[in-house]
Amino acid sequence: MNKTAFVFPGQGAQYAGMGKDFYENFKESKEIFQKANEALGFDITRLCFEGPDEDLSITKITQPALLTVCMAIYSVLRKNSNMDSVVMGGLSLGEYSALTAADAMDFETAVKLVYNRGNYMQNAVPVGEGGMLALMGCTDDDAIRFCKDITERFGLLEPANFNCPGQIVVGGKKEAIENALQKTAEFNIRKAVKLQVSAPFHTSMLKSAGTRLKEDLEKIKFKKPSCNVISNVDTEYYHDDLVIADKLEKQVYNPVRWEACVRKMIADGVNTFVEIGPGKSLSSFIKKIDKNVKAVNIDSISSLETYLQMSYA
């Protein structure tokens, strides 16, 4: 039996023009964009379609923009496809799209929540005091040992994203980042690339952002997800509504275990992953995790039509 997981991207997938063809061709999508504008009190639609990229890359804009585009695409898919046996997940911000798609919260609540989340994350660490590195060609254990050694010698460095085999993102203090770039060869790391991000996301340096987000989360009455949604923090499914606030708070300052999430879904029978939203980053990670599963992405009307033809074939 074909078991499908819908997955949603995180920050970095955004680009000017995303979602515009859905807005122009589907009533459901247009309604999502309009709801986002009203909920946020500014024209997020224009930013999604026109940018500029530097504005779209500001964390407090990126997060609601991506959620809006993902849900605008998902609203069309939901109306036109068979939704049986579905599992959902998302990388970092994408987990909010997954929970919204699974009806754990309404879209207006979600878009305001991620706008605040972006604000808190952006302001948790003063610009220039922290950063992130992508480590290429190393194991999880190598990355963990590397972070421990750098922390002891130069200042905090922690794993932030376990994306796929051979790609792990770490984050920490500026001095640790600068010194870490020179020490990779000692830990079987093929290459380290400094990322253009405003803060060391998913590290303990973001604890204050989690604390502020917790206040917002505790005001929301979540519902039990309508299908299995997997958590980045512990790779377990959200079986009820009572754990949602706690896990989303912890997600801000704990590593995203994306590879483990994908492996869990595969172990539970998923053999097709459908990435909903801009870009193909998750599809790329999934193919590196297990080349035997199918991974497709939907970020345009043509890719949506291709998927629907495939699913009804």
C-alpha positions in Angstrom: 0.0 0.0 0.0 1.2 3.5 -0.9 1.6 5.5 2.3 2.2 9.2 1.8 3.7 11.9 4.1 3.2 15.6 3.4 6.2 17.6 4.6 6.8 21.3 4.8 10.1 23.4 4.4 11.7 25.7 6.9 13.5 29.0 6.6 15.8 29.3 3.6 13.3 28.0 1.1 11.7 31.4 0.4 12.0 33.4 -2.8 10.2 36.4 -4.3 7.3 35.2 -6.4 6.5 32.2 -4.3 2.8 31.2 -4.4 1.8 33.8 -6.9 0.5 31.3 -9.5 -1.7 29.7 -6.9 -3.1 33.1 -5.7 -4.0 34.0 -9.3 -5.6 30.6 -10.2 -7.3 29.2 -7.0 -9.9 30.8 -4.8 -8.8 28.7 -1.8 -5.2 30.1 -2.2 -6.3 33.7 -2.6 -8.4 33.4 0.6 -5.3 32.2 2.6 -3.2 35.2 1.4 -6.1 37.5 2.3 -6.4 36.0 5.8 -2.7 36.4 6.3 -2.8 40.1 5.4 -5.7 40.7 7.8 -4.3 38.6 10.7 -0.8 40.3 10.5 -2.0 43.8 9.7 0.4 44.3 6.8 0.7 43.1 3.1 2.6 39.9 3.4 1.1 38.9 0.0 3.1 41.7 -1.7 6.3 40.6 0.1 5.8 37.0 -1.0 5.3 38.0 -4.7 7.6 41.0 -5.0 10.2 40.8 -2.2 12.7 42.3 -2.2 14.7 39.2 -1.1 16.5 41.1 1.7 13.1 41.9 3.3 11.8 38.4 2.7 14.9 37.0 4.5 14.1 38.9 7.7 13.2 36.1 10.1 9.9 37.7 11.3 8.8 38.1 7.7 10.2 34.8 6.4 8.3 32.7 8.9 4.7 33.9 8.2 5.5 34.3 4.5 6.5 30.6 4.2 3.6 29.4 6.3 1.2 31.4 4.1 2.6 30.0 0.9 2.6 26.4 2.2 -1.0 26.6 3.3 -2.1 28.3 0.1 -0.7 25.4 -1.8 -2.0 22.8 0.7 -5.5 24.2 0.6 -5.7 23.4 -3.2 -4.1 19.9 -2.7 -6.5 19.1 0.1 -9.5 19.9 -2.1 -8.3 17.8 -5.0 -6.5 14.7 -3.6 -7.2 11.6 -1.6 -5.9 12.3 1.9 -5.9 8.7 3.3 -3.1 7.3 5.3 -1.3 10.6 5.6 1.5 11.5 8.0 2.8 15.1 8.2 6.1 16.7 9.2 8.1 19.8 8.7 11.6 21.1 9.2 11.7 23.7 12.0 9.1 26.4 10.9 7.6 23.7 8.7 6.3 21.9 11.7 3.9 24.7 12.2 2.6 24.3 8.6 2.2 20.5 9.4 0.2 21.2 12.5 -2.0 23.7 10.8 -2.6 21.4 7.9 -3.6 18.7 10.4 -6.1 21.1 12.0 -4.3 21.4 15.3 -4.8 25.2 15.0 -6.5 27.5 12.6 -4.5 29.4 10.0 -5.0 32.9 11.5 -3.7 31.7 14.9 -0.7 30.0 13.2 0.4 32.9 11.1 0.3 35.4 14.0 2.2 32.8 16.2 5.0 32.3 13.7 5.3 36.1 13.2 5.9 36.4 16.9 8.2 33.4 16.9 10.3 35.0 14.2 10.5 38.2 16.2 11.6 36.4 19.4 14.2 34.4 17.5 15.5 37.4 15.7 15.9 39.4 18.9 17.2 36.7 21.2 20.8 37.2 20.3 22.3 40.6 19.3 23.4 40.7 15.7 27.0 39.7 15.3 27.2 37.7 18.6 26.2 34.3 17.1 26.2 32.3 13.9 25.8 29.0 12.2 27.9 26.5 10.2 26.9 23.7 7.8 29.2 20.7 8.3 29.6 18.6 5.2 30.8 15.0 5.0 30.8 14.0 8.7 28.8 11.7 11.0 26.5 12.8 13.7 29.0 11.6 16.3 31.8 13.5 14.6 29.7 16.7 14.7 28.8 16.2 18.4 32.5 15.6 19.4 33.5 18.6 17.3 31.0 20.9 19.1 32.1 19.6 22.5 35.7 20.3 21.8 35.1 23.8 20.3 32.9 24.7 23.3 35.6 23.7 25.8 38.2 25.7 23.9 36.5 28.7 22.4 32.9 29.1 23.6 29.5 27.6 22.9 28.9 25.6 19.8 26.0 23.1 19.5 24.3 20.9 17.0 21.3 22.6 15.5 20.0 20.6 12.6 20.6 16.9 11.7 19.4 17.3 8.1 20.6 14.2 6.3 23.7 11.9 6.2 26.7 14.2 5.7 25.0 17.5 6.4 24.7 18.8 10.0 24.2 22.4 11.0 25.7 23.8 14.2 25.4 27.1 15.9 26.9 29.1 18.6 28.9 32.1 19.7 30.8 34.2 17.1 34.3 33.4 18.5 33.5 29.7 18.5 32.3 29.8 14.9 35.4 31.7 13.7 37.7 29.2 15.4 35.7 26.2 14.4 36.3 26.9 10.7 40.0 26.2 11.2 39.5 22.9 13.2 37.3 20.8 11.0 40.0 18.5 9.6 40.7 17.2 13.2 37.2 15.7 13.3 36.7 14.0 9.9 34.7 17.0 8.6 35.2 17.4 4.9 34.1 21.1 4.8 32.4 23.8 6.9 30.4 26.6 5.4 29.4 29.7 7.3 25.6 30.4 6.9 24.1 33.8 6.3 21.7 33.7 9.2 20.9 36.3 11.9 21.1 34.1 15.0 22.2 30.6 16.1 18.8 29.0 15.7 17.9 25.8 17.6 20.7 26.2 20.1 20.5 27.0 23.8 21.3 30.7 23.0 17.7 30.9 21.9 16.3 29.9 25.3 14.9 33.4 25.9 13.0 33.2 22.6 11.4 29.9 23.7 10.4 31.5 27.0 8.7 34.3 25.3 7.0 32.0 22.8 5.8 29.8 25.6 3.6 32.7 26.8 1.9 32.9 23.4 1.6 29.1 23.2 -0.1 28.8 26.5 -2.9 31.1 25.3 -3.8 28.9 22.4 -6.4 26.1 22.6 -4.9 23.5 20.3 -6.9 20.6 18.9 -5.7 17.0 18.5 -4.1 16.7 15.0 -6.3 15.0 12.5 -3.4 12.7 11.5 0.0 11.8 12.7 2.3 14.9 12.9 6.0 14.2 13.9 7.9 16.4 16.3 11.4 17.7 15.4 12.4 17.6 19.1 11.8 13.9 20.0 10.8 12.3 16.6 7.5 11.2 18.2 4.0 11.9 16.9 1.7 14.4 18.5 -0.9 12.0 19.9 -2.9 14.7 21.7 -3.2 18.4 21.9 -1.7 18.7 25.4 1.9 18.3 24.4 1.9 20.7 21.4 2.8 23.9 23.3 5.6 22.2 25.3 7.2 20.7 22.2 7.0 23.8 20.1 8.6 25.8 22.9 11.5 23.3 23.2 11.9 23.2 19.4 13.2 26.8 19.4 16.3 25.9 21.4 16.8 22.2 20.7 18.3 20.6 17.6 16.0 19.7 14.7 16.3 15.9 14.2 15.0 15.9 10.6 16.9 12.8 9.5 15.5 10.8 12.4 12.0 12.1 11.7 12.2 10.9 8.1 13.6 7.5 9.2 10.8 7.1 11.7 8.1 7.8 9.0 9.8 5.3 6.6 9.9 2.7 9.4 6.1 3.3 9.9 5.4 2.5 6.2 5.8 5.8 4.4 7.2 5.3 0.9 6.2 8.6 -0.7 7.1 12.1 0.6 5.4 15.1 -0.9 7.2 18.4 -0.1 4.6 21.2 -0.1 6.0 24.7 -0.5 8.9 26.6 -2.1 12.1 24.8 -3.2 13.2 21.3 -3.1 15.5 21.2 0.0 13.5 18.5 1.9 13.2 16.3 -1.2 17.0 16.5 -1.5 17.5 15.6 2.1 15.0 12.7 1.9 16.7 11.2 -1.2 20.0 11.3 0.7 18.4 9.6 3.7 16.8 6.7 1.7 17.1 6.5 -2.1 14.4 3.8 -2.2 11.5 6.1 -1.3 9.9 8.6 -3.6 10.2 12.3 -2.9 8.4 14.9 -5.0 7.8 18.6 -4.4 4.8 20.9 -5.1 5.7 24.5 -5.5 3.9 25.3 -8.8 0.7 24.5 -10.5 2.5 22.2 -13.0 4.1 20.2 -10.2 0.7 20.0 -8.5 -0.9 18.6 -11.7 1.9 16.1 -12.1 1.4 14.9 -8.5 -2.3 14.6 -8.9 -2.0 12.6 -12.1 0.5 10.3 -10.4 -1.6 9.8 -7.3 -4.7 8.9 -9.4 -2.9 6.7 -11.9 
